[in-house]
Amino acid sequence: MLTSLQDIVHLYKRGFLSEEDFSLISQARQEWIILQDHKEKHSIELVESLIEGGLGLGEAYSIALAKELGEIFLANDKQAIEVAKKLGVKTRWFTEILHDALRSNYLKSVDEYVRILDTCISQGLYVSRKQRERAIEAAKKIV
């Protein structure tokens, strides 16, 4: 997983990450999270353009970084995903990542899938009721 340092710090400063969460992310950096900032001028300009176009700071930074590095943009925001696709950035929905985990046997059951999805929703991830039901039905077809 790739994310920008500003994205993590921004979430922490706005109160979306507790000190414990921030600490866990720091530990995870050693294993699977890469904190990285933009290096190319056009990426910084793209961030400004995306923000001016109405995207949030986190989405703008993440899309620009994914484009710069040729990585996948993980999100659960339809507008951000549409913008990323228009810029030629590969995208994945959060629920698609959970489906991948189920296919790869990292998640052992649909119940575990639902438990993780519902925990994320209870912590602020927006997934409509209809999207949640479709995702669960897709998970059932995987198992």
FENUR-V496232 format. One record per residue. N is the residue number from 1. SS is DSSP state (h for helix, s for strand, l for the rest). PHI is phi in whole degrees, -180 to 180 (999 if undefined). Layout:
# FENUR-V496232
n = {N;N}
ss = {SS;SS}
phi = {PHI;PHI}
This chain:
# FENUR-V496232
n = {1;2;3;4;5;6;7;8;9;10;11;12;13;14;15;16;17;18;19;20;21;22;23;24;25;26;27;28;29;30;31;32;33;34;35;36;37;38;39;40;41;42;43;44;45;46;47;48;49;50;51;52;53;54;55;56;57;58;59;60;61;62;63;64;65;66;67;68;69;70;71;72;73;74;75;76;77;78;79;80;81;82;83;84;85;86;87;88;89;90;91;92;93;94;95;96;97;98;99;100;101;102;103;104;105;106;107;108;109;110;111;112;113;114;115;116;117;118;119;120;121;122;123;124;125;126;127;128;129;130;131;132;133;134;135;136;137;138;139;140;141;142;143}
ss = {l;s;s;l;h;h;h;h;h;h;h;h;h;l;l;l;l;l;h;h;h;h;h;h;h;h;h;h;l;l;l;l;l;s;s;l;l;l;l;l;h;h;h;h;h;h;h;h;h;h;h;h;l;l;l;l;h;h;h;h;h;h;h;h;h;h;h;h;h;l;l;l;s;s;s;l;l;h;h;h;h;h;h;h;h;h;l;l;l;l;s;s;s;h;h;h;h;h;h;h;h;h;h;l;l;l;l;l;l;h;h;h;h;h;h;h;h;h;h;h;h;h;l;l;l;l;l;l;h;h;h;h;h;h;h;h;h;h;h;h;h;h;l}
phi = {999;-117;-148;-90;-61;-60;-62;-67;-63;-59;-63;-65;-65;-84;87;-83;-123;-78;-60;-64;-60;-61;-65;-63;-64;-61;-67;-67;-54;-69;-109;-145;-106;-110;-90;-148;-104;-67;-114;-101;-58;-65;-69;-65;-65;-64;-56;-60;-64;-66;-65;-61;-81;110;-79;-74;-58;-63;-65;-61;-61;-67;-64;-63;-69;-61;-65;-60;-96;69;-105;-84;-95;-96;-156;-138;-125;-57;-62;-64;-65;-63;-63;-59;-61;-62;-89;81;-92;-69;-130;-145;-79;-56;-64;-67;-66;-64;-63;-60;-64;-68;-61;-86;70;-73;-102;-93;-158;-66;-59;-66;-56;-64;-61;-67;-59;-66;-64;-63;-62;-67;-94;118;-69;-89;-139;-65;-58;-65;-64;-61;-63;-62;-65;-66;-62;-64;-64;-63;-74;-76;-75}
